[in-house]
Amino acid sequence: MKHRTKRSRSRNVVSLVFGFFLSLTTLLITILLVLRMGIVSRIGFTSVVDADYYRYTLDYIEDQTRYYTLPTGIDPQVLDGVFSLDEVKVDVDGMLVGKLNESGFSPKTDDLRKRLTENVERMFAADGVSTAEGSSAEEIVASYVDDIMGIYQDAITMPGIDMIVHVRDEFMQWFVVGLVVCVTLSVVLIASIVRLHHYRHRALRYLAYSFGGAALMSFVVPCILFASGFYKGLSVSPQFFYHFCVSLISRLFILLMAASAVLLVIMLVLILVSSRMRGTAIRRHGHRSR
Amino acid sequence: MVSNTVAFLVADEAPSFSSELTSIYDPEALTKAKEKTKTDKKESNTAAPTVIKGEDVQFPLSGEQYGQITCDQIGLNAPVYWYDDDEILAYGVGQSLISNLPGFGQVIILSGHNNTFFACLQNAAVGNVIKFGTNYCEYEYTVTNVQVYNEDDLESLLLQKVRDEREELILYTCYPFHAITGRKTDRLVVFADRTAGLDVQWREPTT
C-alpha cells in the first residue's frame, strides 16, 4: 500500500509539472496564432484602418499644407476644395497595401495638381500677376504645387511603415520555427502525461487543467490591460497614427480574450470526456479507477 | 527599468489633438493683482513691490499662450505662445525656446508670419513703444533698431544675444513683405530695450 501511495504521489507531481509546461506551450501557440492571423496578416492589419483613420489623415493634410502655405505669401484659401476624403481613402489604402506587399505605390495626383494649380493661378490673376509659360510666377506656382504634393505623399504614408514591414518579415521567419517547437513540445508533454496514467481519464484531467491554465492566462492579463486603457496614453502622433496604434492594441487584447474562450471550451470538453471515461472505468474496474 | 520605459512611452492621459492651443494668459490678472496690492497696502501699510518673485511666475508649456504684445503706433496686437513651430505661428507669435520670459534680464526672441500677425512690422520705426502683457507684469519695450538680416547671419546674431546678460525684445519675420518668392531667406528684425516693468527675482542676489 505504501509503495502504491508513493508512486501515485510522484506520478501526480510529475503530471502537474508537465501540465504546467503544457499550459505555457499552449499559451505561446495561442499568442503566435493570434498575432499571425489577427495582427500581422495583411487583412488583419488593413482592417484596423477605418473611417476615422481616413478622416484624421485628411485633417492632417489640410493642417500641414496650410502651415506650409502661410509663410509663402500665397493665400491659404487656394487649398480649399483641393483634397477630398474619397481620394485620401484610395491613396492611403493603396500605399498601405503597396508597402505590405513590398510592391510599391505612387498615388495619382494629377487631379489634385490640376485643382491646386487652377486655384493658385486664379489667385495670381486676381492680383494682376501673369502665370504665363516661362514667367517667374509660373515657376513659383509649379514649385509650390510640387511641395504641397510632397506633403500629401508623406501624409498618406503611415509613419514607421517600413519598420513595421521589417518587423513583420522577421516575425514571419520565426513564426514557423516557434510554432513547430511549441507544437512538438506540446505533443511530447501530452504523450508523457497520457503514458504516466493507466486510466486515461486521469490523464485527460491534467490536460484539462493545462488548457484551463492557458485560458486563464490568455484572458486575465489582456482583460486587465484592456479595461485599464493605459495604452490610450501612448505618446505618438499625428492623430491618425495614434488612432491606428490604439485600435491595433485594442484588437490584440480582444483577440486574445476570444482565444481564451476557445481554450475554455476545449477544457470543458476534456472535463466532460474525462468524467464519462471515469464512469466507464468505475463500472469496469470498480473504485480503484477513481 | 521596465516601468520607466513604459512611463516614457505611455502618458497618464490620452493625448489631445485639439487644433486649439491652450492659454494661461489672463488679461484681467494684472488688474486683479493691482487691486489686491491696493487693499493690502491700505490694510498693512506696506510698500508696492519692486521685484516679482520667481515662484509667482507661472511658466508656460510648449504651445501655450502666456502673453500678448501690442503696439498702437503700428497696429500690432498678437498673442504670444511658448515655442515657435508651424502650427503655433498659424495662431499667433511664437517664442524661441533659447530665449526667456520678460523680466528675467535675458533676450526675448519672438517670430511671426509677415502676412498675418507681423505684417505690421514693415511700419516699425525707432521710438515705437511695444507693450508686452503677462499675468505677472506688463512690460514696455522701446524700439532701438530695425534692420534686415540674412537668415544665417540672424541665427549667429541671436545666439550671441542669448549669451549677453541683457534684456532685449527681438521680433523678426520673413522679408520682403508682399513678395511671393517661395522660401524667403531674409528677415526683418526689430530690436527693442525694456523701458518699464519689474525684474523677476529668479536667481540668488549676489552680495
Interface residues (C-beta under 8 A of the other chain):
Chain A: Y56 D63 Q64 R66 Y67 Y68 L70 P71 T72 G73 I74 V129 A137 I140 S143 Y144 F230 Y231 K232 G233 L234 S235 S237 P238 Q239 Y242
Chain B: F8 L9 V10 A11 D12 E13 A14 P15 F17 S19 D86 E87 L89 A90 H113 N114 N115 T116 C174 H178 A179 I180 T181 G182 R183 K184
